[in-house]
Amino acid sequence: MAVVDHLEDSVPHPITVDPRPQVERGPDGLRRVTGRRCRSCGEVAAYTWPRCPSCRDAVEQASFGPDGTVWSATVVRIPVPGRTPPYALAYVDLDDGPRVLAHVRAPVDAATATAPAIGSRVRLAACSADGDIQVEVLA
Ligand SMILES: [Zn+2]
């Protein structure tokens, strides 16, 4: 007999949903990632979880951004289906929020493609036509 946790019913099956974090545009025109924050320990997640992944306590909906700091970045120079190299990817620590993987919006050509420096400040931008999270480097 299978044991069913009733909390699992409140979360869509992961295979049926887009696994990328969701970005929404607020009334101020700025974009934020929708996620969860634990009421007890403050753990944040860019995904829907029924319980805190750290302490299993209750979570509440939260939004993170619009700005963040580059934790790591790279330029992808190999062909990948659906993507045209070169393009830059960055792990971004959203302010008071989780770390997300984002495409870096920038004019990129094969000769000069560079990734943003670690510690660069970035802002969430409109998602790509394919639904990828994108950021712009702040001056
Ligand atoms: Zn917690």
Residues whose N, C-alpha, C, O or C-beta is under 5 A from the ligand:
A	BS01	ZN	C38 S40 C41 G42 E43 C52 S54 C55 R56 D57
